[in-house]
Amino acid sequence: MNYYYDVVVNFQEKNYRFYEWNENDEIEIIKKIPIFYVNAKTIKDIINNQIEVNSSFLEQIKNKTEIKEKKLEYVALFITKNASIVLEFNKVGLAITRSYLQVEDECNILEILYTLPLYKLEYKIKNKIATINELRIEQELKKFLLIEIEELYKNKNIKKMQFLYNEWFKKDCNDINKIYLDIKEKLNHELTENEINIYNLIKLSHNNA
């Protein structure tokens, strides 16, 4: 078994590059982790899909990953010349969370790549991981705005919805249903400076409440 030491991870269900990690994430430092050099097709499948490995592989990596004062049951690091990713599996071998690496760790791993044997990973592709074209911060901003509008609409807070609509669309509207539908439709499209301004307005109103 080959291992890599002292690597920073951020386990998520989706693929997030290190520059999309945020301060609320549970960033972990893994002290020791099994490392497997796989071919380009395998790493592509791993990144783009949820995979399932067999019980033999699970036994091979069981409790081999160390973090702080404990061990993670089924975690492994997979690398190629151009990519690397850490996967966490459940007891039946299904990949449940994943983490890309920081640039420094990526570079350090490349230095040991050619000392590792090529490993043939046996796996099944289960579900495709949706491609995310938006940055994570954009997704979270849209989610915040949608939750706010849903709450205002549910509580029939017409005045605040009218105010936000005027600030957002630069026109008046007295129809609460139209306001609600227009805003939801707007959030299906690319973010603009208007959405960021509305986000800041809502945050300010919450802080002053």
Protein Blocks (a to p, Z undefined) as FASTA:
>chain_A
ZZdehiaddddfbdcdfklpcfkbccdddfbdcdddddfklmmmmmmpccdddfklmmmm
gokacghjbccfbdcddddfkbccdddddfkopafbdcdddfklmmmmmmmmmmpccddd
ddddfbdcdddfbdfklmmmmmmmmmmmmmmmmnopaklmmmmmmmmnopacfbfklmmm
mmmmmmmpccdfklmmmmmmmmmmmmmZZ
